[in-house]
Amino acid sequence: TLRHDPRNYVTTYSFDPLDRVTGRIRWRAHLGAPAPRSAQPCGNISPLGVTRTPVYYMGLVYVLAQVGQAGPVLVGLRPTTGQVGYRRAVPSPDGQPYYDQQRGALAAGNGRIYVTFGGHFGDCGPYVGSVVGMPAASEPGPIVSYQVPTSDHAGIWVSGGPVIGPDGTVYVGVGNGATTPDYDGSDSVTALSPD
């Protein structure tokens, strides 16, 4: 389990699996220093750390952690020992990592871990919603991404995260895009190819 503090809606960086019989912590993995509220453009999470549900895939538990102002890092932990088996920075498709915030649960499939981004609470700054497909630890291949075709916002922040169909299609819910006379791809369910 991940420990959750209901006072500030943030899950701590310590990943603490519990023993099923005794309820004791089996091991602990510290992933990095979270970003304090003063280091964020706006929002309601302080400190900003692991904000959504991890995913188990191909032998590792993947967690996305916001490490200070350095940006998001995808970490794969061995479930029996807590040892880090994978660690890689997640790029910002919109080029605005300071304004991006990971909002939905992680999803796994097609040899990738899918991460979605929206903005901080308050919609400050010039972020644009996006999805990043990071190659899983044992899988070769490039990092892939999709950015909503809008001038600003259009966060992909559904709590449940992406849904992967039987054919590998990645489905995401896109929210509040720019106000334009022409449809900009936001306020939709969008189907993306695995690549």
Summary of the structure (lengths in Angstrom):
residues: 195
radius of gyration: 16.5
end to end distance: 31.0
largest distance: 59.3
contacts: 641
relative contact order: 0.14
helix: 2%
strand: 40%
